[in-house]
């Protein structure tokens, strides 16, 4: 049975295939100016966007189940509740995402950080994730957290259903609920509309594996079909909203606008913040708005028995680090420090490109920061608090979890950065080691 293809593997393969490179060559001069263009100060963001907390969006995964099946916690032959599919043990353990107490705690953590919205990972009508949406929205609305959707690659022919699915989400979780929790985002000029992000939208027709075998890509969707679908969404909604913003997780700056997408929303944490300015210039030259994420890096779980004949490669720790030995407490703290540094650097980089007056977002009054992620535990980039290392039980330590001394360091770091923008303070600094954090509910 083939191993699941991760987001990181997909984007890495796309870059290797040269999908983004022609566009980057074409627009490369824009990003290499000796003197960067002026940008409005960050303290102006609160004045420019009246709903600024909504412009910070956590990627959120409503796929975790409790006993007896422990859906997703058992990924890649793990045996929850003790042995879970993560390098890190969550503070709440192997929880059921539909449990109200869990959702209440998540909502408190999210609002305490200053973030005002989440993007639910959505896997099609009738999926378990779709069934979880009402439970999530019911709690989030009580905490004034808005909800939007990230459309996942749930079916090979989903490109033919794209418009229908967008309208379904708006009807079922917006209109029928009286828009009590659905994210309708304001641009700088006050115009309003929903925003959706799609993953694996702009694909090559075929790919070649490590054995040199070339095969068609099953879920390839032609640009013309995407264009028909994105046009259909706008036609259906033109009397209901000022605009609708459709984003693709793509660095292909010719095919993305040809497919009718308004911009790009990049998921991949292997795309370092040092690249954001270059890619933002390419997107702007192609007439696309952009959102590059804030992230703590990547530390993904591995299968215990990968297919020896397959092309699986274990994921590297990000940010790059040499000599990490996670059996040593000092190296776990070093990894946490690197992760914290990535949060600060990616936050700074995405704000810089989004407030650059020469680029599309500032020119068009658009600002959007995805945060990857609140609770994608498999890939090791959850901002949801982990257990403090001192709180791990002996049987948990024996499984090799990599929890640092302070399990809330990522969310505390993010919270100080977000609040510095919401409060109009401009630049923010984060001390390390961490000595203070947000006030976490008990």
C-alpha positions as CSV (number, residue, x, y, z in Angstrom):
1,X,0.0,0.0,0.0
2,X,1.5,3.4,-1.0
3,X,2.4,5.8,1.8
4,X,0.3,8.9,2.1
5,X,1.7,11.9,0.2
6,X,2.3,14.9,2.4
7,X,1.9,18.5,1.6
8,X,5.6,19.0,1.9
9,X,6.4,16.2,-0.5
10,X,4.0,17.7,-3.0
11,X,5.4,21.2,-3.0
12,X,9.0,19.9,-3.0
13,X,8.2,17.8,-6.1
14,X,6.6,20.8,-7.8
15,X,9.7,22.9,-7.2
16,X,12.0,20.1,-8.4
17,X,9.9,19.9,-11.5
18,X,10.4,23.6,-12.2
19,X,6.8,24.7,-11.8
20,X,7.7,27.9,-10.0
21,X,11.1,28.6,-11.6
22,X,10.1,30.1,-15.0
23,X,7.9,32.7,-13.2
24,X,10.6,33.5,-10.7
25,X,13.1,34.1,-13.5
26,X,10.6,36.3,-15.3
27,X,10.0,38.4,-12.2
28,X,13.3,38.0,-10.4
29,X,14.4,41.6,-10.9
30,X,11.6,42.9,-8.8
31,X,12.9,41.2,-5.6
32,X,16.5,42.2,-6.0
33,X,16.3,46.0,-5.8
34,X,19.2,47.5,-3.8
35,X,16.8,49.8,-1.8
36,X,13.6,48.2,-0.7
37,X,10.4,50.2,-1.4
38,X,8.8,51.9,1.6
39,X,6.0,50.2,3.4
40,X,3.4,51.5,5.8
41,X,4.3,51.0,9.4
42,X,2.8,47.9,11.1
43,X,1.2,50.1,13.7
44,X,-1.1,51.3,10.9
45,X,-2.6,47.8,10.3
46,X,-5.1,48.2,13.1
47,X,-6.3,51.5,11.6
48,X,-6.4,50.0,8.1
49,X,-8.3,46.8,9.0
50,X,-11.2,47.2,11.4
51,X,-11.5,43.4,11.9
52,X,-7.7,42.9,12.2
53,X,-7.8,39.8,14.5
54,X,-9.8,38.0,11.7
55,X,-6.9,38.4,9.4
56,X,-4.8,36.0,11.5
57,X,-6.1,32.5,10.8
58,X,-5.0,29.2,12.4
59,X,-5.0,26.1,10.2
60,X,-7.2,23.8,12.2
61,X,-7.7,20.0,12.0
62,X,-11.1,18.6,13.1
63,X,-10.1,15.0,12.4
64,X,-9.1,13.6,15.8
65,X,-11.3,11.0,17.4
66,X,-11.5,9.6,20.9
67,X,-11.9,6.0,22.1
68,X,-12.2,3.3,21.0
69,X,-10.9,4.1,17.5
70,X,-8.8,7.2,18.2
71,X,-9.0,8.4,14.6
72,X,-5.8,10.0,13.3
73,X,-4.0,9.5,16.6
74,X,-3.4,5.9,15.3
75,X,-1.9,7.1,12.0
76,X,1.1,5.0,10.8
77,X,0.6,2.1,13.2
78,X,0.5,4.0,16.4
79,X,-1.4,2.7,19.4
80,X,-3.2,5.5,21.3
81,X,-4.0,6.8,23.8
82,X,-0.4,6.4,25.1
83,X,1.4,5.9,21.7
84,X,0.2,8.6,19.3
85,X,1.1,9.7,15.9
86,X,3.2,12.7,16.9
87,X,6.7,13.6,18.1
88,X,5.1,15.6,20.8
89,X,2.4,14.8,23.4
90,X,-0.5,17.4,23.5
91,X,-1.3,18.9,26.8
92,X,-4.9,17.5,26.4
93,X,-3.6,14.0,25.4
94,X,-5.3,12.0,22.6
95,X,-8.5,14.1,22.6
96,X,-11.7,13.8,20.7
97,X,-12.0,17.1,18.7
98,X,-15.8,17.0,19.0
99,X,-15.7,17.0,22.8
100,X,-17.1,20.4,24.0
101,X,-14.5,20.7,26.8
102,X,-11.7,20.2,24.2
103,X,-13.2,22.8,21.9
104,X,-13.7,25.2,24.7
105,X,-10.1,25.0,25.7
106,X,-9.0,25.4,22.1
107,X,-11.1,28.4,21.7
108,X,-9.7,30.0,24.8
109,X,-6.1,29.4,23.7
110,X,-6.9,30.8,20.3
111,X,-8.5,34.0,21.6
112,X,-5.8,34.4,24.2
113,X,-3.2,34.5,21.4
114,X,-5.1,37.3,19.6
115,X,-5.9,35.1,16.6
116,X,-9.5,35.7,15.4
117,X,-10.2,32.9,12.9
118,X,-9.5,29.3,12.0
119,X,-9.5,27.5,8.6
120,X,-11.0,24.0,9.0
121,X,-9.3,21.2,7.0
122,X,-12.3,20.0,4.9
123,X,-12.4,16.7,3.1
124,X,-15.7,16.8,1.3
125,X,-19.4,16.3,2.0
126,X,-20.1,13.4,4.2
127,X,-16.6,13.1,5.6
128,X,-15.9,12.9,9.3
129,X,-14.3,16.3,9.1
130,X,-17.5,17.7,7.5
131,X,-19.6,16.1,10.3
132,X,-17.4,17.9,12.9
133,X,-18.0,21.4,11.5
134,X,-21.2,22.2,13.5
135,X,-19.6,21.1,16.8
136,X,-16.6,23.3,16.1
137,X,-18.6,26.3,14.9
138,X,-21.0,26.1,17.9
139,X,-18.1,26.6,20.3
140,X,-16.1,29.1,18.3
141,X,-19.0,31.5,17.8
142,X,-19.3,31.7,21.6
143,X,-15.7,32.9,21.7
144,X,-16.0,35.2,18.7
145,X,-13.7,33.1,16.6
146,X,-14.7,33.0,12.9
147,X,-14.4,29.9,10.7
148,X,-13.4,29.4,7.1
149,X,-12.3,26.4,5.1
150,X,-9.2,24.9,3.5
151,X,-10.4,22.5,0.8
152,X,-8.3,19.4,0.8
153,X,-7.7,16.8,-2.0
154,X,-10.5,14.5,-1.0
155,X,-11.3,13.1,-4.4
156,X,-9.5,12.9,-7.8
157,X,-12.3,14.7,-9.5
158,X,-12.9,17.3,-6.9
159,X,-12.0,20.0,-9.4
160,X,-15.4,19.4,-11.1
161,X,-17.1,19.9,-7.7
162,X,-15.2,23.0,-6.6
163,X,-18.0,25.6,-7.2
164,X,-20.6,23.3,-5.8
165,X,-18.6,22.7,-2.7
166,X,-17.9,26.3,-2.1
167,X,-21.6,27.1,-2.4
168,X,-22.4,24.2,-0.1
169,X,-20.1,25.5,2.6
170,X,-21.6,29.0,2.3
171,X,-25.2,27.7,2.4
172,X,-24.8,25.1,5.2
173,X,-22.4,26.8,7.5
174,X,-23.0,30.4,6.6
175,X,-26.6,31.2,5.5
176,X,-28.4,28.5,7.4
177,X,-26.7,29.5,10.6
178,X,-27.3,33.2,10.1
179,X,-23.6,33.8,9.5
180,X,-23.0,33.5,13.3
181,X,-19.5,32.0,12.9
182,X,-18.6,32.1,9.2
183,X,-15.6,34.3,8.3
184,X,-16.5,37.2,6.0
185,X,-13.3,39.3,5.8
186,X,-13.1,43.0,5.3
187,X,-10.4,44.5,3.0
188,X,-8.9,47.9,3.8
189,X,-11.7,49.7,1.9
190,X,-14.4,48.0,3.9
191,X,-15.5,45.7,1.1
192,X,-16.5,42.2,2.4
193,X,-16.3,38.7,1.2
194,X,-15.4,35.1,2.2
195,X,-12.0,33.6,1.6
196,X,-11.2,30.0,0.8
197,X,-7.9,28.2,0.3
198,X,-7.4,25.0,-1.8
199,X,-4.6,22.5,-1.6
200,X,-3.2,20.5,-4.6
201,X,-5.0,22.7,-7.1
202,X,-2.3,23.5,-9.7
203,X,-0.7,20.2,-10.6
204,X,1.5,18.9,-13.4
205,X,-0.1,16.2,-15.6
206,X,2.4,13.6,-14.6
207,X,5.3,12.9,-12.2
208,X,8.3,10.7,-12.2
209,X,9.2,8.7,-9.1
210,X,12.6,7.7,-7.6
211,X,12.7,4.6,-9.8
212,X,12.4,6.8,-13.0
213,X,8.8,5.6,-13.6
214,X,6.5,8.4,-15.0
215,X,2.8,8.2,-14.3
216,X,-0.2,10.5,-14.7
217,X,-1.2,12.4,-11.6
218,X,-4.7,11.1,-10.7
219,X,-6.1,14.3,-9.4
220,X,-4.7,16.6,-12.1
221,X,-7.3,19.3,-13.0
222,X,-6.9,21.3,-16.2
223,X,-6.5,25.1,-15.9
224,X,-9.6,25.5,-18.1
225,X,-11.7,23.5,-15.7
226,X,-10.5,25.4,-12.7
227,X,-11.3,28.6,-14.6
228,X,-14.8,27.4,-15.3
229,X,-15.3,26.6,-11.6
230,X,-13.8,29.8,-10.2
231,X,-15.9,31.8,-12.6
232,X,-19.0,29.9,-11.5
233,X,-18.3,30.7,-7.9
234,X,-18.1,34.4,-8.6
235,X,-21.1,34.4,-10.9
236,X,-23.2,32.8,-8.2
237,X,-22.0,35.2,-5.4
238,X,-21.8,38.5,-7.3
239,X,-25.0,39.8,-5.7
240,X,-24.2,38.5,-2.2
241,X,-20.7,39.8,-1.5
242,X,-18.4,42.6,-2.6
243,X,-15.9,39.9,-3.6
244,X,-14.8,36.3,-2.9
245,X,-11.1,35.5,-2.5
246,X,-10.0,32.1,-3.8
247,X,-6.5,31.0,-3.0
248,X,-4.4,28.1,-4.3
249,X,-1.5,26.6,-2.5
250,X,0.7,27.2,-5.5
251,X,3.9,28.9,-6.6
252,X,3.1,28.6,-10.3
253,X,2.6,32.2,-11.4
254,X,1.3,31.6,-14.9
255,X,-1.2,28.8,-14.4
256,X,-2.6,30.1,-11.1
257,X,-4.1,33.3,-12.5
258,X,-5.1,31.4,-15.7
259,X,-7.1,29.0,-13.5
260,X,-9.0,32.0,-12.0
261,X,-7.5,32.0,-8.5
262,X,-7.1,35.4,-6.9
263,X,-3.9,34.6,-5.1
264,X,-1.8,32.0,-3.3
265,X,-1.9,30.7,0.2
266,X,1.3,28.7,0.9
267,X,1.1,25.9,3.4
268,X,4.6,24.3,3.2
269,X,6.8,24.9,6.2
270,X,9.9,23.9,4.3
271,X,9.5,27.2,2.3
272,X,11.8,29.4,4.5
273,X,10.9,33.0,5.4
274,X,14.0,34.1,3.5
275,X,12.2,33.2,0.3
276,X,9.0,35.2,1.1
277,X,10.1,38.5,-0.6
278,X,11.1,36.7,-3.8
279,X,7.9,34.8,-4.1
280,X,5.8,37.8,-3.1
281,X,7.3,39.7,-5.9
282,X,6.6,36.9,-8.4
283,X,3.0,36.7,-7.2
284,X,2.5,40.5,-7.4
285,X,3.9,40.6,-10.9
286,X,1.4,38.0,-11.9
287,X,-1.5,40.0,-10.4
288,X,-1.9,37.7,-7.4
289,X,-2.4,38.5,-3.7
290,X,-0.5,36.2,-1.3
291,X,-0.3,34.8,2.1
292,X,2.9,33.2,3.4
293,X,2.4,31.4,6.7
294,X,3.8,31.8,10.2
295,X,5.2,28.5,11.3
296,X,7.5,26.8,13.9
297,X,9.1,24.5,11.3
298,X,8.5,20.8,10.7
299,X,9.2,17.7,12.8
300,X,7.0,15.0,11.3
301,X,6.3,11.5,12.5
302,X,7.6,8.6,10.4
303,X,6.1,5.3,9.5
304,X,7.5,2.5,11.6
305,X,7.7,0.1,8.6
306,X,8.1,2.1,5.4
307,X,7.9,0.1,2.2
308,X,11.5,-0.7,1.3
309,X,10.7,-0.8,-2.4
310,X,9.0,2.6,-2.3
311,X,10.3,6.2,-2.5
312,X,9.7,7.2,1.0
313,X,12.3,9.6,2.5
314,X,12.1,10.6,6.2
315,X,11.3,14.3,6.7
316,X,14.1,16.5,7.8
317,X,13.8,18.7,10.9
318,X,13.1,22.3,10.1
319,X,14.7,24.8,10.7
320,X,17.8,22.9,9.6
321,X,19.9,21.7,12.5
322,X,22.8,19.4,12.9
323,X,23.6,17.0,15.7
324,X,20.2,17.1,17.4
325,X,19.9,14.1,19.8
326,X,16.3,14.2,21.1
327,X,17.2,11.8,24.0
328,X,19.1,14.7,25.6
329,X,17.1,17.5,27.4
330,X,19.5,20.2,26.2
331,X,19.0,19.2,22.6
332,X,15.2,19.2,23.0
333,X,15.6,22.8,24.3
334,X,17.8,23.7,21.4
335,X,15.2,22.4,19.0
336,X,12.6,24.5,20.8
337,X,14.8,27.6,20.5
338,X,15.2,27.0,16.8
339,X,11.4,26.5,16.4
340,X,10.8,29.8,18.3
341,X,13.2,31.6,16.1
342,X,11.4,30.3,13.0
343,X,8.1,31.6,14.4
344,X,9.6,35.1,14.9
345,X,11.3,35.1,11.5
346,X,8.3,33.9,9.5
347,X,6.0,36.4,11.3
348,X,8.4,39.2,10.5
349,X,8.8,38.1,6.9
350,X,5.1,37.7,6.1
351,X,4.4,41.1,7.6
352,X,7.2,42.8,5.7
353,X,5.9,41.6,2.3
354,X,2.3,42.3,3.1
355,X,3.0,45.9,4.1
356,X,5.3,46.6,1.2
357,X,3.7,49.3,-0.9
358,X,5.3,48.0,-4.1
359,X,3.6,44.6,-3.8
360,X,0.0,43.5,-4.5
361,X,-1.4,43.1,-1.0
362,X,-0.7,46.7,0.2
363,X,-1.7,48.1,-3.2
364,X,-5.0,46.2,-3.1
365,X,-5.7,46.6,0.6
366,X,-5.5,42.9,1.3
367,X,-3.9,41.4,4.4
368,X,-4.1,37.7,5.5
369,X,-1.8,35.6,7.7
370,X,-2.3,31.9,7.9
371,X,-0.7,30.2,10.9
372,X,0.4,26.6,10.3
373,X,-0.9,25.1,12.4
374,X,-3.1,25.0,15.5
375,X,-3.2,21.2,15.8
376,X,-1.5,19.3,13.0
377,X,0.3,17.0,15.4
378,X,1.5,14.5,12.7
379,X,3.8,17.1,11.1
380,X,5.1,18.5,14.4
381,X,4.1,22.2,13.9
382,X,1.2,22.5,16.3
383,X,0.9,25.8,18.2
384,X,-1.6,24.0,20.5
385,X,0.3,23.6,23.9
386,X,2.1,20.3,24.5
387,X,2.7,18.9,27.9
388,X,5.6,20.4,29.8
389,X,8.5,18.0,29.8
390,X,8.3,17.7,33.6
391,X,4.7,16.5,33.3
392,X,5.5,13.5,31.1
393,X,4.9,10.2,32.8
394,X,7.6,7.6,32.8
395,X,5.7,5.5,30.2
396,X,5.4,8.6,28.0
397,X,9.1,9.4,28.3
398,X,9.9,5.8,27.2
399,X,8.1,6.5,23.9
400,X,10.6,9.3,23.0
401,X,8.3,12.3,23.0
402,X,10.3,15.5,22.3
403,X,8.3,17.9,24.6
404,X,10.5,20.8,25.8
405,X,10.4,22.3,29.3
406,X,7.7,24.7,28.4
407,X,5.0,23.1,26.3
408,X,3.2,26.5,25.6
409,X,6.3,28.3,24.2
410,X,5.0,28.4,20.6
411,X,1.6,29.8,21.4
412,X,3.1,32.3,23.9
413,X,5.6,33.5,21.3
414,X,2.9,33.9,18.7
415,X,0.6,35.7,21.1
416,X,3.2,38.3,21.9
417,X,3.8,38.9,18.2
418,X,0.1,39.1,17.2
419,X,-0.7,41.4,20.1
420,X,2.1,43.7,19.2
421,X,0.4,44.2,15.9
422,X,-3.2,44.4,17.2
423,X,-2.0,47.0,19.8
424,X,-0.3,49.1,17.2
425,X,3.2,48.6,18.6
426,X,4.9,47.9,15.3
427,X,8.0,45.8,15.7
428,X,7.9,43.1,18.4
429,X,10.7,41.3,20.1
430,X,10.7,37.9,21.9
431,X,13.1,37.1,24.7
432,X,14.7,33.7,25.0
433,X,14.7,31.7,27.1
434,X,11.1,32.3,27.7
435,X,10.3,33.6,31.2
436,X,6.8,34.7,30.8
437,X,3.8,33.8,28.7
438,X,0.1,34.3,28.2
439,X,-2.2,33.5,31.0
440,X,-3.4,30.1,30.2
441,X,-6.9,29.0,31.4
442,X,-7.0,26.1,33.7
